[in-house]
Amino acid sequence: MKVSKSFEVFAKEAPEVQSAWMETIHKLDTASALDKKTEELAYIAVMAAVRLESGIPFHVKMAKSNGATRSEIISAILVGLPAVGNTVINALPIAIDAYEED
């Protein structure tokens, strides 16, 4: 799966730091009590809420590969609406485009 341009540059320009970061990510993933689909949906919700839109396509594809539906992706993004307001809707077109890519 394709990662964001930012993450590509991170891996190229700081490979040791990126390796340590990925090791941490894998350890956190292993420690999670959530199934993969739920974890990805939750992560998409957080990314939309904090406006980290560059990673949304990757995580939408991960969620989809773990069985998430288009409606679940949309709901994950919109779950933050009451807490952070309509800034989460900026993630909708990005997520839908990623979901619909082959």
Secondary structure, DSSP 4 states (H G I P E B T S, - for coil): -PPPHHHHHHHHH-HHHHHHHHHHHHHHHHH--S-HHHHHHHHHHHHHHHT-GGGHHHHHHHHHHTT--HHHHHHHHHTTHHHH-GGGGGHHHHHHHHHH--
